[in-house]
Amino acid sequence: MVIGPIFFKKMHGTGNDFILIDNRDGRIEEARGPGLALCLCRRKFGVGADGLILIEDSSRADFKWQFYNADGSRAEMCGNGGRCAARFAVSLGIASSELTFETIAGIMHASVNGSTVRLQLPAAQGIRLDIPVEVRGGQVSLDCLNTGVPHAVCLVPDVKAVPIGEWGRIIRYDPCFQPSGTNVDFVQVLDTHSILIRTYERGVEAETMACGTGAVASAILSSYKGLTKSPVKVKTSGGEILTVYFELYGREARDISLEGEALFVYSGQTEDDLIV
């Protein structure tokens, strides 16, 4: 069924890019979401993005989102996507600068100050340390944490030297992370309050320019190992900075927030030739 033109905005958070659509009228039914994400997010043939975000009405918060990865799969949470969604909602008058929104991972809180958005995240749990995984060329040691979505963090001396496409794919599908798989972050610690990160994202199945939940997981796990302290400045593949704030309580991290810019790129409208 043809659903006609769809108005959207393209946004990015530190290079992690998204297509955002106001779907409060319910025009895009949930069953159409995965196919729409595959169509719109496909680079060169569609708009191109790491994910699709549909903004909908909520009885529990200022709004609810439906979040789809580029491959059409659902994600429980996305830090940079959440920051973009918050600014998008404020721009439309859906919410004030202090807002809440509903996700699969729970109710999220955000503060919007111009282009800067600070997103509060739920407590991160399930720390697992020093998990050996075989990659081509040897074995790596991984530390794992769920920050709304699962992340496996690999500390390395030089992130630029990592064959992230190859290693990321192997680790993402390793049997110990099945059936859901994991996102994979390669991290280089610069000093007590700064790290470099490269992330292989499941659902995108490639390296992305940034990953908010990956930045959070990497900051917390490097701190848990005594290498960093909150706040941690995280320099992403796109060269931009995310700041992660948190408190450690045993094997749990609380009072977590992620701060950085969420920027509008352009507004657009799809044509019937693209969306059928």
ABEGO torsion letter per residue (X at the ends): XBAEBBBBBBBBBGGBBBBBBBAAAGABBAAAAAAAAAAAABBGABAEBABBBBBBBBAABABBBBBBBAAGBBBABBAAAAAAAAAAAAAAGABBABBBBBBAAEBBBBBBBEABBBBBBBBBBGBBBGBBBBBBGEBBBBBBBBAGBBBBBBBBABAAABBAAAAAAAAAABAAAOAAEBBBBBBBBABAABBBBBBBBBGAGBBBABBAAAAAAAAAAAAAAGABBOBBBBBBAAGBBBBBBBBBBEABBBGBBBBEBBBBABBBBBBAAABX
